[in-house]
Amino acid sequence: MHNGNGPLSGAVIAVAGAGGPAGKATLMRLAEAGATVVGSDNNPERLAEAVDAASYAHGGASVVGETVDLLDLQSTRDWADRIEKEYGRVDGLVHLVGGWRGGKAFTRSGIEDWDLLEKLLIRTVQHTSLAFYDGLQRSDRGRYVLISAAGASQPTAGNAAYSAAKAASEAWTLAMADGFRKTADESGLTSAATILIVKALVHDAMRAERPNAKFAGFTDVNDLAEAIAGVWDKPAAEVNGNRLWLTEKP
């Protein structure tokens, strides 16, 4: 049943990049906590599958999906506006848009890798944060949640493009956090931008494909989803501008 008195009851949370395994787990966890969840993904089939799974797992839960071009600022702004118009509020944006390109050697770290990753990992953060900032600020529990990677602060030779893109998206999110801090009134901070850091993600299908692999230090998508939902359990001041490490800090 839809959890009418769950910890996130009444909250409206948007999930960007909702179609992958992490997205599916996150839609399920937020719906379970009672939130109305609005997912977007650039792959309509994957998105529909994730939305159906979450709706089915939590009968009556409000989980919807929309294909949005997050590389276009106006499309992203329109999405944020539609959510607020339809539900009267927006209390969260979870950024799960992923992508990885890399190699073994530094000199093989192609600039074309950067061109792709800059769009997927930075531009989508810029656009979602700008589009949702005002709505999240109006919320009494607004949260912008970026999922980042340990590599941002400890880059390896072949991952220059990926690590640099992740580091840039972290800096952008921390600037958003400072915006929330500066505009909070005397009654205190209610909105926050925060970063959850993983080494890499693992899900059941990966384990099935590689039964002997250890996946040491990897975060299961269900544990990530749990940590994402947990961001709303903590006061804004505690999470705003902070990095929460879900893997060992280098």
C-alpha positions as a printed Julia matrix, in Angstrom:
250×3 Matrix{Float64}:
  0.0     0.0     0.0
  0.99    3.63   -0.49
  2.58    4.76    2.73
  0.39    7.69    3.75
  2.33    8.25    6.95
  5.8     7.29    5.76
  8.73    9.58    6.58
  8.47   11.17    3.12
  4.68   11.33    3.01
  3.58   14.42    1.09
  7.01   15.01   -0.4
  7.46   15.34   -4.16
 10.86   14.16   -5.4
 12.27   14.23   -8.92
 14.86   11.65   -9.96
 17.05   12.44  -12.98
 18.53    9.34  -14.6
 15.81    7.13  -13.14
 16.04    4.36  -15.73
 19.16    2.5   -14.61
 19.49   -0.04  -11.77
 20.26    2.73   -9.25
 17.3     4.72  -10.54
 14.94    1.8   -10.18
 16.12    1.12   -6.61
 15.76    4.82   -5.74
 12.23    5.12   -7.18
 11.24    2.06   -5.12
 12.8     3.31   -1.89
 11.34    6.83   -2.13
  7.89    5.45   -3.01
  8.13    3.07   -0.07
  8.82    6.07    2.2
  5.6     7.69    0.97
  6.94   10.22   -1.53
  5.41   11.1    -4.87
  8.24   10.34   -7.28
  8.76   11.82  -10.74
 11.48   10.12  -12.74
 13.16   11.17  -15.96
 15.54    9.32  -18.24
 16.64    9.66  -21.84
 15.75    6.0   -22.44
 11.92    5.72  -22.46
 11.85    1.88  -22.29
 14.2     1.71  -19.32
 12.29    4.5   -17.59
  8.9     2.81  -18.1
 10.27   -0.43  -16.7
 11.64    1.31  -13.56
  8.43    3.29  -13.01
  6.26    0.17  -13.44
  8.42   -1.81  -11.02
  8.21    0.9    -8.35
  4.45    1.43   -8.81
  3.84   -2.31   -8.69
  6.0    -2.85   -5.6
  4.12   -0.13   -3.72
  0.53   -0.42   -4.88
 -1.09    2.98   -5.14
  2.21    4.82   -4.9
  2.46    7.81   -7.16
  5.43    7.1    -9.42
  5.49    8.68  -12.86
  8.09    9.0   -15.58
  8.85   11.54  -18.25
 11.45   11.69  -20.99
 13.25   15.01  -20.5
 16.23   16.42  -22.4
 18.43   17.45  -19.48
 21.06   18.75  -21.91
 18.64   21.57  -22.71
 18.22   24.14  -19.94
 14.76   25.28  -21.04
 13.45   21.69  -21.23
 14.8    21.1   -17.73
 13.22   24.32  -16.4
  9.91   23.35  -18.02
 10.09   19.95  -16.3
 10.65   21.56  -12.89
  7.79   24.0   -13.51
  5.42   21.22  -14.57
  6.16   19.26  -11.4
  5.5    22.25   -9.16
  2.37   23.19  -11.09
  0.97   19.66  -10.93
  1.84   18.78   -7.33
  2.08   22.23   -5.76
  5.64   21.7    -4.56
  8.97   20.05   -5.19
 11.07   18.73   -2.33
 13.95   16.99   -4.02
 16.04   16.36   -7.08
 18.2    13.25   -7.06
 20.88   13.35   -9.75
 21.67    9.82  -10.96
 22.62   10.61  -14.56
 25.69    8.49  -15.16
 28.15    7.63  -17.85
 31.69    6.39  -17.98
 34.41    6.51  -20.56
 38.02    5.83  -19.8
 41.09    3.8   -20.57
 44.26    2.48  -19.01
 46.79    5.17  -19.88
 46.74    8.92  -19.32
 47.71    9.7   -22.92
 44.85    7.52  -24.16
 42.32    9.52  -22.17
 40.64   10.87  -25.27
 39.3    14.38  -25.43
 36.23   12.88  -27.09
 35.64   11.11  -23.74
 35.59   14.55  -22.15
 33.13   15.91  -24.71
 30.65   13.18  -23.82
 31.22   13.16  -20.05
 31.07   16.94  -19.8
 27.52   16.75  -21.17
 26.35   13.75  -19.12
 28.05   14.51  -15.82
 28.37   18.3   -15.67
 25.77   19.87  -17.96
 22.93   17.79  -16.47
 23.97   18.89  -12.95
 24.09   22.53  -14.04
 20.69   22.37  -15.68
 18.87   20.42  -12.96
 20.33   22.56  -10.16
 19.43   25.83  -11.91
 15.96   24.59  -12.86
 15.07   23.23   -9.41
 16.85   25.75   -7.16
 13.9    28.08   -6.53
 11.42   25.27   -5.99
 13.74   23.46   -3.58
 14.34   26.71   -1.71
 10.59   27.19   -1.26
 10.28   23.7     0.23
 10.47   23.12    3.97
 12.68   20.09    3.21
 14.25   20.72   -0.18
 17.19   18.48   -1.07
 19.45   18.34   -4.12
 21.36   15.05   -4.01
 24.34   14.45   -6.3
 25.75   10.95   -6.62
 29.48   11.23   -7.16
 32.51    8.98   -7.31
 35.59    8.54   -5.16
 37.65    9.11   -8.3
 36.8    12.81   -8.21
 39.27   13.31   -5.38
 41.68   10.53   -6.3
 41.89   10.35  -10.1
 43.63    7.49  -11.86
 45.69    7.92  -15.03
 43.1     6.51  -17.43
 40.16    8.27  -15.8
 41.2    11.89  -16.21
 38.04   12.9   -18.09
 35.67   11.05  -15.77
 37.32   12.26  -12.56
 37.57   15.86  -13.75
 33.9    15.86  -14.78
 32.85   14.43  -11.41
 35.0    16.97   -9.55
 33.39   19.8   -11.53
 29.89   18.54  -10.77
 30.78   18.34   -7.07
 32.07   21.95   -7.09
 28.88   23.1    -8.82
 26.73   21.31   -6.22
 28.74   22.84   -3.35
 28.16   26.29   -4.86
 24.43   25.54   -4.86
 24.74   24.57   -1.18
 26.37   27.92   -0.45
 23.45   29.61   -2.21
 21.0    27.87    0.12
 23.14   28.81    3.14
 23.37   32.48    2.19
 19.66   32.92    1.59
 18.39   31.04    4.66
 16.43   33.27    7.02
 16.65   33.53   10.81
 14.4    30.52   11.29
 17.21   28.44    9.86
 18.15   26.41    6.83
 15.47   24.16    5.33
 17.01   23.35    1.92
 20.28   21.59    1.22
 22.52   20.39   -1.59
 24.59   17.35   -0.71
 26.89   14.77   -2.29
 26.88   10.99   -1.8
 30.13    9.34   -2.84
 30.56    5.77   -4.04
 33.51    3.93   -5.52
 31.24    2.17   -7.99
 27.78    0.61   -7.95
 26.81   -3.05   -8.06
 23.42   -4.7    -8.58
 22.06   -8.24   -8.73
 22.41   -8.64  -12.5
 26.13   -7.78  -12.27
 26.62  -10.36   -9.53
 24.81  -12.96  -11.6
 27.08  -12.23  -14.59
 30.24  -12.43  -12.5
 29.51  -14.83   -9.63
 33.16  -14.99   -8.52
 33.79  -11.25   -8.48
 34.28   -9.62   -5.07
 33.13   -6.08   -6.0
 35.23   -4.84   -3.07
 34.29   -1.35   -1.94
 31.33   -1.22   -4.34
 27.97    0.08   -3.1
 24.85   -1.98   -3.78
 22.17    0.11   -5.52
 19.72   -0.74   -2.72
 22.13    0.63   -0.1
 22.58    3.75   -2.22
 18.79    4.17   -2.39
 18.63    3.81    1.4
 21.29    6.52    1.81
 19.44    8.81   -0.62
 16.17    8.47    1.32
 18.18    9.05    4.52
 19.21   12.54    3.35
 15.69   13.73    4.24
 15.98   12.29    7.77
 18.75   14.7     8.69
 18.41   18.45    9.27
 19.34   20.6     6.27
 22.27   22.18    8.11
 23.78   18.75    8.71
 23.82   17.71    5.05
 24.14   21.01    3.2
 27.5    21.36    1.45
 28.72   18.02    2.79
 30.03   14.85    1.21
 28.73   11.59    2.62
 31.14    8.73    1.86
 29.47    5.38    1.2
 32.83    3.8     0.47
 36.18    4.13    2.22
 37.53    7.66    2.01
 40.91    7.7     0.21
